Amino acid sequence: MSIAVSNPLCYNFREFKIKKEDFMGTKSEENLKEAFAGESQANRKYLAFAKKADEEGYAQVAKLFRAAAEAETVHAHNHLRVLKGIKSTKENLQEAIGGETHEFKSMYPGMMEAAKSEKDDAAFRTFHFANEVEKIHASLYSKALESLGKNEAMDYYVCPVCGNTVEKVAPDKCPICGAPGKTFIKIT
């Protein structure tokens, strides 16, 4: 494995000449996967913490949480890049379809069943919402893959309660959780 570094104090991960085969099955690969998961989770957690700090009137703390969240994103992207986990858009769409399909066919049904048997309504609800939305994501990704190169330009809208994702215009009411369409977040 050869690693080209133009400036030892400023690593450009795009310059790394690493073949995935060089570290497949190694402790480094395992560590990169664990680090990617940890950094990804930290990003989302810190964004939630920032939202709470804003709600409580701690603007500077919220800003710090958002800054750290962005840094965690940098770390996660670096780890994924070294893992060769970012491929062509076509391959990325195929992987996204597979991941979303796994979630709604395998992962969430078992989690919903466990929550139901434990009478944990809050856990059941959040798993159910996610399960329904993962079906939509798989469908949207499939549509994007089928249209790749000739995709229609449009905005997306995301329900702030359940994550329902729709094209072009928000519904009057979310069909999954019942949230008002006016609360949907426009993604441009």
C-alpha atoms as a printed R data frame, in Angstrom:
    type eleno elety resid chain resno       x      y       z
1   ATOM     1    CA   MET     A     1   0.000  0.000   0.000
2   ATOM     2    CA   SER     A     2   1.442  3.388  -0.956
3   ATOM     3    CA   ILE     A     3   0.224  6.592   0.604
4   ATOM     4    CA   ALA     A     4   1.062  9.853  -1.162
5   ATOM     5    CA   VAL     A     5   0.977 12.829   1.181
6   ATOM     6    CA   SER     A     6   1.711 16.252  -0.306
7   ATOM     7    CA   ASN     A     7   1.883 17.997   3.057
8   ATOM     8    CA   PRO     A     8   2.333 15.892   6.193
9   ATOM     9    CA   LEU     A     9   0.333 18.426   8.213
10  ATOM    10    CA   CYS     A    10  -2.605 18.520   5.801
11  ATOM    11    CA   TYR     A    11  -3.678 15.119   4.571
12  ATOM    12    CA   ASN     A    12  -5.738 15.080   1.415
13  ATOM    13    CA   PHE     A    13  -7.573 11.773   1.512
14  ATOM    14    CA   ARG     A    14  -8.232 11.994  -2.215
15  ATOM    15    CA   GLU     A    15  -4.488 11.541  -2.752
16  ATOM    16    CA   PHE     A    16  -4.321  8.291  -0.808
17  ATOM    17    CA   LYS     A    17  -3.567  5.488  -3.198
18  ATOM    18    CA   ILE     A    18  -5.120  2.630  -1.290
19  ATOM    19    CA   LYS     A    19  -6.670 -0.419  -2.823
20  ATOM    20    CA   LYS     A    20  -9.555 -1.784  -0.812
21  ATOM    21    CA   GLU     A    21  -7.994 -5.243  -1.100
22  ATOM    22    CA   ASP     A    22  -4.998 -3.937   0.845
23  ATOM    23    CA   PHE     A    23  -6.948 -3.822   4.074
24  ATOM    24    CA   MET     A    24  -9.960 -6.074   3.568
25  ATOM    25    CA   GLY     A    25 -10.426 -8.239   6.642
26  ATOM    26    CA   THR     A    26  -7.899 -6.272   8.656
27  ATOM    27    CA   LYS     A    27  -8.259 -4.620  12.038
28  ATOM    28    CA   SER     A    28  -7.946 -1.271  10.245
29  ATOM    29    CA   GLU     A    29 -10.986 -2.044   8.108
30  ATOM    30    CA   GLU     A    30 -12.944 -3.072  11.200
31  ATOM    31    CA   ASN     A    31 -11.818  0.111  12.986
32  ATOM    32    CA   LEU     A    32 -12.749  2.309  10.010
33  ATOM    33    CA   LYS     A    33 -16.240  0.796   9.935
34  ATOM    34    CA   GLU     A    34 -16.664  1.288  13.686
35  ATOM    35    CA   ALA     A    35 -15.317  4.833  13.486
36  ATOM    36    CA   PHE     A    36 -17.619  5.661  10.573
37  ATOM    37    CA   ALA     A    37 -20.643  4.444  12.543
38  ATOM    38    CA   GLY     A    38 -19.560  6.303  15.680
39  ATOM    39    CA   GLU     A    39 -18.850  9.581  13.876
40  ATOM    40    CA   SER     A    40 -22.149  9.337  11.977
41  ATOM    41    CA   GLN     A    41 -24.080  8.799  15.193
42  ATOM    42    CA   ALA     A    42 -22.235 11.629  16.935
43  ATOM    43    CA   ASN     A    43 -23.168 13.990  14.097
44  ATOM    44    CA   ARG     A    44 -26.865 13.244  14.422
45  ATOM    45    CA   LYS     A    45 -26.772 13.337  18.225
46  ATOM    46    CA   TYR     A    46 -24.968 16.705  18.285
47  ATOM    47    CA   LEU     A    47 -27.497 18.189  15.853
48  ATOM    48    CA   ALA     A    48 -30.298 17.050  18.174
49  ATOM    49    CA   PHE     A    49 -28.400 18.550  21.122
50  ATOM    50    CA   ALA     A    50 -28.016 21.829  19.182
51  ATOM    51    CA   LYS     A    51 -31.750 21.969  18.532
52  ATOM    52    CA   LYS     A    52 -32.447 21.473  22.247
53  ATOM    53    CA   ALA     A    53 -29.875 24.130  23.227
54  ATOM    54    CA   ASP     A    54 -31.553 26.568  20.800
55  ATOM    55    CA   GLU     A    55 -34.968 25.789  22.317
56  ATOM    56    CA   GLU     A    56 -33.573 26.471  25.793
57  ATOM    57    CA   GLY     A    57 -31.999 29.768  24.688
58  ATOM    58    CA   TYR     A    58 -28.353 28.675  24.667
59  ATOM    59    CA   ALA     A    59 -27.425 29.953  21.201
60  ATOM    60    CA   GLN     A    60 -23.653 29.716  21.679
61  ATOM    61    CA   VAL     A    61 -23.828 26.139  22.970
62  ATOM    62    CA   ALA     A    62 -26.082 25.261  20.017
63  ATOM    63    CA   LYS     A    63 -23.492 26.744  17.666
64  ATOM    64    CA   LEU     A    64 -20.760 24.666  19.318
65  ATOM    65    CA   PHE     A    65 -22.830 21.489  18.921
66  ATOM    66    CA   ARG     A    66 -23.398 22.295  15.216
67  ATOM    67    CA   ALA     A    67 -19.670 22.953  14.711
68  ATOM    68    CA   ALA     A    68 -18.751 19.640  16.339
69  ATOM    69    CA   ALA     A    69 -21.444 17.895  14.290
70  ATOM    70    CA   GLU     A    70 -19.887 19.258  11.098
71  ATOM    71    CA   ALA     A    71 -16.461 18.039  12.234
72  ATOM    72    CA   GLU     A    72 -17.900 14.581  12.889
73  ATOM    73    CA   THR     A    73 -19.276 14.634   9.329
74  ATOM    74    CA   VAL     A    74 -15.778 15.398   8.022
75  ATOM    75    CA   HIS     A    75 -14.432 12.447  10.012
76  ATOM    76    CA   ALA     A    76 -17.190 10.102   8.836
77  ATOM    77    CA   HIS     A    77 -16.685 11.088   5.190
78  ATOM    78    CA   ASN     A    78 -12.930 10.569   5.506
79  ATOM    79    CA   HIS     A    79 -13.432  7.094   6.994
80  ATOM    80    CA   LEU     A    80 -15.970  6.146   4.315
81  ATOM    81    CA   ARG     A    81 -13.673  7.455   1.577
82  ATOM    82    CA   VAL     A    82 -10.764  5.346   2.868
83  ATOM    83    CA   LEU     A    83 -13.131  2.348   3.025
84  ATOM    84    CA   LYS     A    84 -13.880  2.997  -0.669
85  ATOM    85    CA   GLY     A    85 -17.535  3.287   0.327
86  ATOM    86    CA   ILE     A    86 -18.314  6.158  -2.025
87  ATOM    87    CA   LYS     A    87 -18.746  4.904  -5.554
88  ATOM    88    CA   SER     A    88 -20.484  6.119  -8.694
89  ATOM    89    CA   THR     A    89 -23.924  7.660  -8.330
90  ATOM    90    CA   LYS     A    90 -25.444  4.571  -9.959
91  ATOM    91    CA   GLU     A    91 -23.686  2.265  -7.493
92  ATOM    92    CA   ASN     A    92 -24.550  4.565  -4.575
93  ATOM    93    CA   LEU     A    93 -28.236  4.487  -5.567
94  ATOM    94    CA   GLN     A    94 -28.128  0.691  -5.801
95  ATOM    95    CA   GLU     A    95 -26.552  0.482  -2.350
96  ATOM    96    CA   ALA     A    96 -29.117  2.921  -0.938
97  ATOM    97    CA   ILE     A    97 -31.971  0.834  -2.361
98  ATOM    98    CA   GLY     A    98 -30.479 -2.277  -0.770
99  ATOM    99    CA   GLY     A    99 -30.032 -0.568   2.590
100 ATOM   100    CA   GLU     A   100 -33.539  0.898   2.686
101 ATOM   101    CA   THR     A   101 -35.052 -2.423   1.566
102 ATOM   102    CA   HIS     A   102 -33.170 -4.292   4.298
103 ATOM   103    CA   GLU     A   103 -34.492 -1.833   6.865
104 ATOM   104    CA   PHE     A   104 -38.172 -2.144   5.930
105 ATOM   105    CA   LYS     A   105 -38.140 -5.874   5.152
106 ATOM   106    CA   SER     A   106 -35.813 -7.187   7.854
107 ATOM   107    CA   MET     A   107 -34.649 -4.701  10.443
108 ATOM   108    CA   TYR     A   108 -37.693 -2.681  11.492
109 ATOM   109    CA   PRO     A   109 -40.302 -5.480  11.444
110 ATOM   110    CA   GLY     A   110 -38.390 -7.358  14.153
111 ATOM   111    CA   MET     A   111 -37.910 -4.191  16.155
112 ATOM   112    CA   MET     A   112 -41.621 -3.361  15.885
113 ATOM   113    CA   GLU     A   113 -42.545 -6.865  17.010
114 ATOM   114    CA   ALA     A   114 -40.255 -6.629  20.040
115 ATOM   115    CA   ALA     A   115 -41.624 -3.196  20.983
116 ATOM   116    CA   LYS     A   116 -45.175 -4.484  20.594
117 ATOM   117    CA   SER     A   117 -44.524 -7.515  22.811
118 ATOM   118    CA   GLU     A   118 -42.937 -5.237  25.424
119 ATOM   119    CA   LYS     A   119 -45.875 -2.812  25.137
120 ATOM   120    CA   ASP     A   120 -43.427  0.014  24.381
121 ATOM   121    CA   ASP     A   121 -45.681  2.297  22.361
122 ATOM   122    CA   ALA     A   122 -43.086  5.034  21.840
123 ATOM   123    CA   ALA     A   123 -40.506  2.597  20.448
124 ATOM   124    CA   PHE     A   124 -43.153  0.932  18.272
125 ATOM   125    CA   ARG     A   125 -44.259  4.293  16.882
126 ATOM   126    CA   THR     A   126 -40.757  5.485  15.976
127 ATOM   127    CA   PHE     A   127 -39.914  2.113  14.374
128 ATOM   128    CA   HIS     A   128 -43.230  2.103  12.482
129 ATOM   129    CA   PHE     A   129 -42.706  5.632  11.177
130 ATOM   130    CA   ALA     A   130 -39.181  4.782  10.020
131 ATOM   131    CA   ASN     A   131 -40.315  1.496   8.456
132 ATOM   132    CA   GLU     A   132 -42.996  3.225   6.379
133 ATOM   133    CA   VAL     A   133 -40.634  5.959   5.260
134 ATOM   134    CA   GLU     A   134 -37.844  3.517   4.303
135 ATOM   135    CA   LYS     A   135 -40.271  1.998   1.776
136 ATOM   136    CA   ILE     A   136 -40.734  5.446   0.272
137 ATOM   137    CA   HIS     A   137 -36.996  6.090   0.207
138 ATOM   138    CA   ALA     A   138 -36.365  2.792  -1.599
139 ATOM   139    CA   SER     A   139 -39.020  3.746  -4.133
140 ATOM   140    CA   LEU     A   140 -37.603  7.246  -4.637
141 ATOM   141    CA   TYR     A   141 -34.090  5.863  -5.054
142 ATOM   142    CA   SER     A   142 -35.366  3.269  -7.551
143 ATOM   143    CA   LYS     A   143 -37.101  5.988  -9.519
144 ATOM   144    CA   ALA     A   144 -33.908  8.085  -9.494
145 ATOM   145    CA   LEU     A   145 -31.872  5.091 -10.662
146 ATOM   146    CA   GLU     A   146 -34.288  4.353 -13.505
147 ATOM   147    CA   SER     A   147 -34.144  8.004 -14.606
148 ATOM   148    CA   LEU     A   148 -30.410  8.502 -13.997
149 ATOM   149    CA   GLY     A   149 -29.098 11.147 -16.351
150 ATOM   150    CA   LYS     A   150 -32.550 12.459 -17.155
151 ATOM   151    CA   ASN     A   151 -33.898 13.115 -13.667
152 ATOM   152    CA   GLU     A   152 -36.558 15.806 -13.449
153 ATOM   153    CA   ALA     A   153 -35.533 18.805 -11.336
154 ATOM   154    CA   MET     A   154 -37.820 19.106  -8.322
155 ATOM   155    CA   ASP     A   155 -37.881 19.884  -4.632
156 ATOM   156    CA   TYR     A   156 -38.486 17.332  -1.909
157 ATOM   157    CA   TYR     A   157 -40.429 17.813   1.310
158 ATOM   158    CA   VAL     A   158 -39.710 15.984   4.571
159 ATOM   159    CA   CYS     A   159 -42.154 15.549   7.434
160 ATOM   160    CA   PRO     A   160 -40.539 16.775  10.667
161 ATOM   161    CA   VAL     A   161 -42.406 14.139  12.701
162 ATOM   162    CA   CYS     A   162 -41.964 10.864  10.829
163 ATOM   163    CA   GLY     A   163 -39.514 11.694   8.026
164 ATOM   164    CA   ASN     A   164 -41.984 11.011   5.210
165 ATOM   165    CA   THR     A   165 -40.314 12.230   2.036
166 ATOM   166    CA   VAL     A   166 -42.365 13.444  -0.918
167 ATOM   167    CA   GLU     A   167 -41.634 14.988  -4.297
168 ATOM   168    CA   LYS     A   168 -42.698 18.380  -5.672
169 ATOM   169    CA   VAL     A   169 -45.227 19.508  -3.057
170 ATOM   170    CA   ALA     A   170 -46.035 18.685   0.562
171 ATOM   171    CA   PRO     A   171 -49.380 16.997   1.166
172 ATOM   172    CA   ASP     A   172 -52.081 18.775   3.163
173 ATOM   173    CA   LYS     A   173 -51.554 16.171   5.879
174 ATOM   174    CA   CYS     A   174 -48.858 13.535   6.269
175 ATOM   175    CA   PRO     A   175 -50.367 10.148   5.355
176 ATOM   176    CA   ILE     A   176 -48.043  8.378   7.800
177 ATOM   177    CA   CYS     A   177 -48.254 10.420  11.001
178 ATOM   178    CA   GLY     A   178 -50.924 13.044  10.352
179 ATOM   179    CA   ALA     A   179 -48.635 16.081  10.694
180 ATOM   180    CA   PRO     A   180 -49.835 19.190   8.845
181 ATOM   181    CA   GLY     A   181 -48.259 19.576   5.406
182 ATOM   182    CA   LYS     A   182 -47.316 23.182   6.188
183 ATOM   183    CA   THR     A   183 -44.750 21.864   8.687
184 ATOM   184    CA   PHE     A   184 -42.853 19.831   6.065
185 ATOM   185    CA   ILE     A   185 -39.253 20.909   5.480
186 ATOM   186    CA   LYS     A   186 -38.498 21.917   1.882
187 ATOM   187    CA   ILE     A   187 -35.287 20.430   0.494
188 ATOM   188    CA   THR     A   188 -34.080 22.357  -2.521
